[in-house]
């Protein structure tokens, strides 16, 4: 029977990551970065990747990584979600890394080692909204040169290398300084998106695109649930703390029955989201035959829970929650953006119905 409880090693990892984020990723600092030209925090990324080796968790030790599993990555993403950390962990250490793990050859292995070190940041040049198994846009290969425009690419502005699918069926590595990256306005300012224009760029072939993209998006969707879990858990914890301190009519607001019921319902949703997210991470880690089902369940459930938790945090913090200085808006924006990342909840429910042969009437 699968054990979804956190192991001692996973709890130790959580404690270490949470401690590092407490020192390097305070809410005021994140808000300040969203107002700057560079929302990503390079010092935090260096501490996570170079200092703790977290960028290479999914990479085998023989290829320069830590040889860990998706369960450990899920724990890291929970903590990054709790802090809405402005780092390209999901896009580089998970999605781009998974795409490279599906490729063979010296070029893919070399690039994988660079991503594992954290000194190189990668991004899969597929729109953030594309679900596992969904159709994605590619570029043309004319005489060995790539041409085309790709939109909605998450963290492209921070990437050193882009993994670009082409119409010839191959996945190519393109240096970021060889393409034009045009930032676009994003609701979630901590995970910016951009349009990537490729105009006559010579690239390095990595392998077949379709299996690499499919594997990368499945891992991205499955582990995004862990980030959404961390986000929802922070919203619940902080809201409960605030309502215990805030007083009306000379008594804590949290003592009002109507608010107790709302918080109890949210607690149940977060507990269930934890089970779904952990199950998805475990299924990916073990290569379970039910991994597609676990990922679809996790995303179908965790995305609405994260949005609900963030909405409740804003509302129950009352006027304070509506201010720019309070971090609640960061969580609401991340939750809303995550709800359409790697497929919507509705899309995952449709995929789940097909996977378990439960067709709509």
C-alpha positions as CSV (number, residue, x, y, z in Angstrom):
1,X,0.0,0.0,0.0
2,X,1.3,3.4,-0.9
3,X,2.4,5.5,2.0
4,X,1.6,9.2,1.3
5,X,2.8,10.4,4.7
6,X,6.0,12.5,4.8
7,X,9.1,10.6,5.6
8,X,11.7,11.9,8.1
9,X,13.9,12.9,5.2
10,X,11.1,14.8,3.5
11,X,10.3,16.6,6.8
12,X,13.9,17.6,7.2
13,X,14.0,18.9,3.6
14,X,10.9,20.9,4.3
15,X,12.4,22.4,7.4
16,X,15.6,23.4,5.5
17,X,13.7,25.0,2.6
18,X,11.3,26.8,4.9
19,X,14.2,28.2,6.9
20,X,16.0,29.4,3.8
21,X,12.9,31.1,2.5
22,X,12.2,32.7,5.8
23,X,15.7,34.4,5.5
24,X,15.6,35.2,1.8
25,X,12.0,35.5,0.7
26,X,10.0,37.8,2.9
27,X,6.6,39.1,1.6
28,X,7.8,42.7,1.4
29,X,10.7,41.7,-0.7
30,X,8.5,39.7,-3.1
31,X,6.1,42.6,-3.5
32,X,9.1,45.0,-4.1
33,X,10.4,42.6,-6.8
34,X,7.0,42.6,-8.6
35,X,7.3,46.4,-8.9
36,X,10.8,46.1,-10.5
37,X,12.0,45.1,-14.0
38,X,13.3,41.8,-12.7
39,X,10.7,39.9,-10.7
40,X,12.9,36.8,-10.3
41,X,15.3,36.7,-7.4
42,X,18.8,35.5,-8.5
43,X,20.2,35.4,-5.0
44,X,17.4,33.1,-3.8
45,X,17.8,30.9,-6.9
46,X,21.5,30.6,-6.2
47,X,20.8,29.7,-2.6
48,X,18.3,27.0,-3.6
49,X,20.2,25.5,-6.5
50,X,23.9,26.0,-5.7
51,X,23.6,26.1,-1.9
52,X,21.1,23.3,-1.4
53,X,21.4,21.5,-4.7
54,X,17.6,21.5,-5.3
55,X,17.7,22.3,-9.0
56,X,19.0,18.8,-9.6
57,X,16.7,16.7,-7.5
58,X,15.2,14.9,-10.4
59,X,18.5,14.4,-12.2
60,X,20.4,11.0,-11.6
61,X,23.6,11.3,-9.6
62,X,25.5,9.9,-12.6
63,X,24.5,13.0,-14.5
64,X,25.3,15.5,-11.9
65,X,22.1,15.6,-9.9
66,X,20.8,14.5,-6.5
67,X,19.0,11.4,-7.7
68,X,15.9,12.1,-5.6
69,X,12.3,11.6,-6.7
70,X,9.1,13.6,-7.4
71,X,8.1,13.3,-3.8
72,X,11.0,15.4,-2.6
73,X,10.4,17.9,-5.4
74,X,6.8,18.1,-4.3
75,X,7.9,19.0,-0.8
76,X,10.1,21.8,-2.2
77,X,7.3,23.1,-4.3
78,X,5.0,23.2,-1.3
79,X,7.4,25.5,0.4
80,X,7.9,27.6,-2.6
81,X,4.1,27.9,-3.0
82,X,3.8,29.0,0.6
83,X,6.2,31.8,-0.1
84,X,5.1,32.6,-3.7
85,X,8.8,32.5,-4.3
86,X,9.8,34.3,-7.5
87,X,12.2,31.7,-8.8
88,X,11.9,29.5,-12.0
89,X,12.0,26.2,-10.1
90,X,8.9,24.6,-11.6
91,X,9.8,25.6,-15.2
92,X,13.5,24.8,-15.0
93,X,14.1,22.1,-12.3
94,X,10.9,20.2,-13.2
95,X,9.5,20.9,-16.7
96,X,12.6,21.6,-18.7
97,X,14.5,18.9,-16.7
98,X,11.8,16.3,-17.4
99,X,11.9,17.1,-21.1
100,X,15.7,16.5,-21.2
101,X,15.4,13.3,-19.2
102,X,13.2,12.0,-22.1
103,X,16.0,12.7,-24.6
104,X,19.1,10.8,-25.3
105,X,22.5,11.8,-26.6
106,X,25.5,13.8,-25.4
107,X,23.9,17.2,-26.0
108,X,20.9,16.4,-23.8
109,X,23.1,14.9,-21.1
110,X,25.4,18.0,-21.1
111,X,22.5,20.4,-20.8
112,X,20.8,18.3,-18.1
113,X,24.0,18.6,-16.0
114,X,24.0,22.3,-16.5
115,X,20.4,22.6,-15.4
116,X,21.1,20.4,-12.4
117,X,23.8,22.7,-11.2
118,X,21.4,25.7,-11.3
119,X,23.9,27.8,-13.1
120,X,21.9,27.4,-16.3
121,X,18.1,28.1,-16.2
122,X,16.0,26.3,-18.8
123,X,12.5,26.8,-20.1
124,X,10.3,24.6,-22.3
125,X,9.0,26.8,-25.1
126,X,5.4,25.6,-24.8
127,X,2.6,27.9,-23.7
128,X,2.0,27.6,-19.9
129,X,-1.6,26.9,-20.6
130,X,-1.1,23.7,-22.5
131,X,-2.2,20.5,-20.7
132,X,-0.5,17.2,-20.8
133,X,-1.2,15.6,-24.1
134,X,-2.6,18.8,-25.5
135,X,-1.7,20.4,-28.8
136,X,1.1,22.9,-28.7
137,X,2.6,25.3,-31.2
138,X,5.9,24.6,-32.8
139,X,8.4,26.4,-35.1
140,X,9.5,25.7,-38.7
141,X,12.9,24.2,-39.5
142,X,14.1,25.5,-42.8
143,X,17.6,24.4,-43.9
144,X,18.7,23.8,-40.3
145,X,17.4,27.2,-39.1
146,X,14.4,27.7,-36.9
147,X,11.7,30.3,-37.6
148,X,8.5,31.1,-35.7
149,X,6.8,32.7,-32.8
150,X,5.8,31.1,-29.5
151,X,3.5,32.8,-27.0
152,X,2.7,32.4,-23.3
153,X,6.2,30.9,-22.4
154,X,6.6,31.0,-18.6
155,X,10.0,32.3,-17.2
156,X,11.4,32.8,-20.7
157,X,12.9,36.1,-19.7
158,X,15.0,34.3,-17.0
159,X,16.1,31.4,-19.1
160,X,19.5,30.8,-20.5
161,X,18.4,28.1,-22.8
162,X,15.0,27.4,-24.4
163,X,13.8,23.9,-25.4
164,X,11.9,24.5,-28.6
165,X,9.7,21.9,-30.4
166,X,9.8,22.1,-34.2
167,X,7.4,21.0,-36.9
168,X,9.9,18.3,-38.0
169,X,9.1,16.4,-34.8
170,X,12.3,17.2,-33.0
171,X,13.1,19.2,-29.8
172,X,15.9,21.7,-30.1
173,X,18.0,23.7,-27.6
174,X,18.3,27.4,-28.4
175,X,20.4,29.9,-26.5
176,X,18.2,32.6,-25.1
177,X,20.4,35.4,-26.3
178,X,19.8,34.1,-29.9
179,X,16.1,34.8,-29.8
180,X,13.8,37.8,-29.1
181,X,12.0,37.5,-25.8
182,X,9.1,40.0,-25.4
183,X,7.6,40.1,-21.9
184,X,3.9,40.2,-21.7
185,X,1.6,41.4,-18.9
186,X,0.9,38.6,-16.5
187,X,-1.6,38.4,-13.7
188,X,1.0,36.6,-11.6
189,X,4.0,38.9,-11.6
190,X,6.1,36.3,-9.8
191,X,5.9,34.0,-12.8
192,X,6.1,36.2,-15.9
193,X,5.3,35.0,-19.3
194,X,6.7,36.2,-22.7
195,X,6.5,35.8,-26.4
196,X,9.6,34.1,-28.0
197,X,10.4,35.0,-31.6
198,X,12.8,32.7,-33.4
199,X,14.1,34.1,-36.6
200,X,16.7,32.1,-38.4
201,X,18.4,30.6,-35.4
202,X,20.6,27.6,-35.6
203,X,19.9,25.1,-32.8
204,X,21.1,21.9,-31.3
205,X,18.9,18.8,-31.8
206,X,18.0,17.0,-28.6
207,X,15.6,14.3,-29.6
208,X,12.0,13.6,-30.5
209,X,9.7,16.4,-29.3
210,X,6.4,14.7,-28.7
211,X,7.4,12.3,-25.9
212,X,9.6,14.9,-24.3
213,X,6.9,17.5,-24.2
214,X,4.3,15.0,-23.0
215,X,6.5,13.8,-20.1
216,X,7.4,17.4,-19.2
217,X,3.9,18.7,-19.1
218,X,2.6,15.7,-17.1
219,X,5.3,16.2,-14.4
220,X,4.6,20.0,-14.5
221,X,0.8,19.5,-14.0
222,X,1.3,16.8,-11.3
223,X,3.8,18.8,-9.2
224,X,2.0,22.1,-9.7
225,X,-0.6,20.6,-7.4
226,X,2.1,20.6,-4.6
227,X,2.7,24.3,-5.2
228,X,-1.0,24.9,-5.1
229,X,-1.2,23.0,-1.8
230,X,1.5,25.1,-0.2
231,X,-0.2,28.2,-1.4
232,X,-3.6,27.1,0.0
233,X,-2.0,26.0,3.3
234,X,-0.4,29.4,3.8
235,X,-3.7,31.2,3.1
236,X,-5.5,29.0,5.6
237,X,-2.8,29.3,8.3
238,X,-2.4,33.1,8.0
239,X,-6.2,33.7,7.9
240,X,-6.8,31.6,11.1
241,X,-3.9,33.5,12.8
242,X,-5.3,36.9,11.8
243,X,-8.9,36.0,12.9
244,X,-7.7,35.0,16.3
245,X,-6.0,38.4,16.7
246,X,-8.6,40.7,15.1
247,X,-11.3,41.8,17.5
248,X,-14.9,43.1,17.0
249,X,-17.3,43.7,19.9
250,X,-14.4,43.0,22.2
251,X,-14.0,39.4,21.1
252,X,-11.8,37.7,18.5
253,X,-13.5,37.6,15.0
254,X,-12.5,34.0,14.7
255,X,-14.9,33.1,17.4
256,X,-17.9,34.0,15.2
257,X,-19.7,30.8,14.1
258,X,-20.1,31.8,10.5
259,X,-16.4,32.3,10.1
260,X,-15.6,29.1,11.9
261,X,-17.7,27.2,9.4
262,X,-16.0,28.8,6.4
263,X,-12.6,28.0,7.9
264,X,-13.6,24.4,8.7
265,X,-14.7,23.9,5.1
266,X,-11.5,25.3,3.8
267,X,-9.5,23.1,6.1
268,X,-11.2,20.0,4.8
269,X,-10.5,21.1,1.2
270,X,-6.8,21.7,2.0
271,X,-6.5,18.2,3.6
272,X,-8.0,16.6,0.6
273,X,-5.8,18.6,-1.7
274,X,-2.8,17.4,0.2
275,X,-3.8,13.8,-0.4
276,X,-4.3,14.4,-4.1
277,X,-1.0,16.3,-4.5
278,X,1.0,13.7,-2.6
279,X,-0.6,10.9,-4.6
280,X,0.3,12.6,-7.8
281,X,3.9,13.1,-6.7
282,X,4.2,9.5,-5.5
283,X,2.7,8.1,-8.8
284,X,5.2,10.1,-10.8
285,X,8.1,9.0,-8.5
286,X,7.2,5.3,-8.8
287,X,6.3,5.4,-12.5
288,X,2.9,4.1,-11.6
289,X,0.6,2.9,-14.4
290,X,-2.0,5.2,-12.8
291,X,0.2,8.3,-13.0
292,X,-2.0,10.0,-15.6
293,X,-5.1,9.4,-13.5
294,X,-3.3,10.7,-10.3
295,X,-2.1,13.9,-12.1
296,X,-5.6,14.6,-13.6
297,X,-7.2,14.1,-10.1
298,X,-4.7,16.3,-8.4
299,X,-5.1,19.2,-10.9
300,X,-8.9,18.9,-11.1
301,X,-9.0,19.2,-7.3
302,X,-6.1,21.4,-6.2
303,X,-6.5,24.3,-8.6
304,X,-10.0,25.3,-7.3
305,X,-8.9,24.8,-3.7
306,X,-6.0,27.1,-4.1
307,X,-8.2,29.8,-5.7
308,X,-10.8,29.4,-2.9
309,X,-8.2,29.6,-0.2
310,X,-6.7,32.7,-1.7
311,X,-10.1,34.4,-2.1
312,X,-11.0,33.6,1.5
313,X,-7.7,35.0,2.7
314,X,-8.4,38.3,0.9
315,X,-12.0,38.5,2.1
316,X,-11.4,37.5,5.7
317,X,-8.5,39.9,6.1
318,X,-11.2,42.5,5.3
319,X,-9.7,46.0,4.4
320,X,-6.2,44.8,5.2
321,X,-6.4,42.0,2.6
322,X,-7.3,44.5,-0.1
323,X,-4.1,46.6,0.3
324,X,-1.0,46.3,-1.9
325,X,1.2,46.1,1.2
326,X,-0.4,42.9,2.4
327,X,0.8,39.8,0.5
328,X,-2.7,38.2,0.1
329,X,-3.0,39.6,-3.4
330,X,0.2,37.8,-4.4
331,X,-1.4,34.5,-3.4
332,X,-4.7,35.2,-5.2
333,X,-2.8,36.1,-8.4
334,X,-0.6,33.0,-8.3
335,X,-3.6,30.8,-7.6
336,X,-5.6,32.3,-10.5
337,X,-2.7,32.0,-12.8
338,X,-1.9,28.4,-11.7
339,X,-5.6,27.5,-12.2
340,X,-5.0,27.7,-16.0
341,X,-1.4,26.4,-16.0
342,X,-0.9,23.0,-17.6
343,X,-4.6,22.7,-18.3
344,X,-7.7,23.9,-16.5
345,X,-9.5,21.9,-13.8
346,X,-12.4,21.3,-16.2
347,X,-9.9,20.0,-18.9
348,X,-8.4,17.6,-16.4
349,X,-11.8,16.4,-15.4
350,X,-12.6,15.6,-19.0
351,X,-9.2,13.8,-19.4
352,X,-9.9,11.9,-16.2
353,X,-13.3,10.8,-17.5
354,X,-11.7,9.4,-20.6
355,X,-8.9,7.7,-18.7
356,X,-11.3,5.8,-16.4
357,X,-13.8,5.2,-19.3
358,X,-16.5,7.3,-17.7
359,X,-18.1,9.1,-20.6
360,X,-20.6,11.9,-20.2
361,X,-24.2,11.0,-21.3
